[in-house]
Amino acid sequence: MIPDDATLTTTGTAPEGGGRVLILACGALAREITALIRLNGWDHIDLQCLPAILHNHPERIAPAVDAALADHQPEYERVFVAYADCGTGGALERVCAERGVEMIAGPHCYAFFEGVEAFADRDEITAFYLTDFLARQFDAFVTRPLGLDRHPELRDAYFGHYETLVYLAQTDDPALTEKARRAAEALGLAFERRSTGYGDLAPALAAAARG
């Protein structure tokens, strides 16, 4: 089983005459990226994931990616950063530009799973989003960090301006759908499920794999 919040490394074999590619990714995308690597037979790709909990401290993402690039970039022909901006305020884009590597387009994973253009067109300012990862890890990444398990009265202070919890589903998993539905109930929000699959993540990784 792939860990949900840990540094993860998988290593492939470079094809004859070709160089190895590193995907430096958010740990919240580990399952999806591993599945795409397996489905596409990308044996020349290595995956290095940083802890997903960095999303609770977005100011730490760019420095962590920069440090990881400093450690690993010399070992690879190409590196692709599987993060969107993720609340870094452009800091991650600047790191990638300075290091000469590409990253996923978009403000965050909710956008690239649904498709950046489609997400922008919706302009849903009253929607709170979950992905498969966040549905699975709702308590670890939302309930406990916000103190809602100890102070449920804080719910409206945090979520009073939301109306709907939108579950962007990467897989067709009834158990995850039920987890997401229960999260909506806990937050006092209406529930909507959208099947997105891997969205823009799949073509972005395919382009990185091709070079």
PEHUQUI-V80310 format. One line per field, one symbol per residue. phi: phi as a letter, one per 30 degrees, with the letter a starting at -180 (. if undefined). burial: I if it has 9 or more other C-alpha atoms within 8 Angstrom, else O. Layout:
# PEHUQUI-V80310
phi: ???
burial: ???
This chain:
# PEHUQUI-V80310
phi: .dddbadbbbbccddeibcdbcccbdddcedddddddddciddccccbcceddeddbedcdedddedddddceddbdbbbccbddhidiidddddddddibcbddkdadeddddjeddddddhcdccccbceedddceddcbedddiddcbdddedddbdcccbcccdcdbcbeddedddddddddcicdcbcbdcichdddddddddddi
burial: OOOIIIIIOOOIOIIOOOIIIIIIIIIIIIOIOIOIIOOOOIIIIIIIIIIIOIOOOIOOIIOIIIOIIOOOIOOIOIIIIIIIIIOIOOIIIOIIIOOOIIIIOIIIIIIIIIIIOIIOOOOOOOIIIIIIIIIOIIOOIOIIOOIIOOOOOIIOOOOOOIIIIIIIIIOOOOOIIOIIIOIIIOOOIIIOIOIIOIIIIIOIOOOIIOO
